[in-house]
């Protein structure tokens, strides 16, 4: 399965290298937006899908990353200083947010993270001296890389694609390490994990911190892509949409964020351009997601596992029937 993930990553990357040449400017912009949400939901998938924590505050880290890069760049600092600063600040805040997860679980933890998102959003809206309040921060520059300007949508797309691949490889390495096994053990059975010597406290905090750092990097990329940020981009609604992306793609599946972000970012835009559907695209999108959750509660990437499980069940049933028939013949 790990080899399959790597193969699919390479195939998707090669496809993404070629696709922009067949698209207009807005299509390239939309693909970049999709890649940014892939990075953000990779982090949420680690927290929710692999470590088994319930978080509805991911958009807060997304916003912290965006505002960190925007404020530092407006102060005259480089994007290349702002992006790691965004990741570091989100990592530290993620550890702090992880502490409630040591005491509360499931729906109570979800409400705690939701409250955190609301608090951060209020800071973004009200602290006008730093964030610009409801007016936001505009004219955020795009960076240069080795002297090459990333001002055009196409060059910034390829830059974002490169960052996405790097972040995916880092996450894959993490999941293949003993840390990754500890995260899944924490998700499957925390009591058993603790009995095996896994420090559930530290791994719970790490799951929030690393997931938050991914969101911070995604937020920093978003700030330079859209070149304007304001609080409405980082509300609880965005957190819920990110959570939906993880669930639709398949929590605990490495490529789940790729598919989930496509459903959450690309699909609504596609429906909006379909004739006779554009006026109803949001209700159609919502109904499609509801039906998907009813039929596939474990996400789209659970389809092969469900097919495999049904096949194994049929084989086991046939084996039992053959055994019973054989026993009856002997009797």
Buried (B, 14 or more C-beta within 10 A) or exposed (E): EEEEBEEEBEEBBEEBEEEBEEBEEEBBBBBBBBBBBBBBBBBBBBBBBBBBBBBBBBBBBBBBBBBBBBBBBBEEEEBEEBBBBBBEBBBEBBBEBBEBBEEEBEEEBBBBBBBBBBEBBEBBBEEEEEBBBEEBBEEBBBBBBEEEEBEEBBBBBBBBBEBBBEBBEEBBEBBEEEBBBBBBBBBEEBEEBBEEEBEBEEBBBBBBBBBBBBBBBBBBBBBBBBBBBBBEBBBBEBBBBBBBBBBBBBBBBBBBBBBBBBBBBBBBBEBBEEEEEEEEBEEBBEEBBEEBBEEBEBBBBBEEEEEEEEEEEEEEEEEEEEEEEEEEEEE
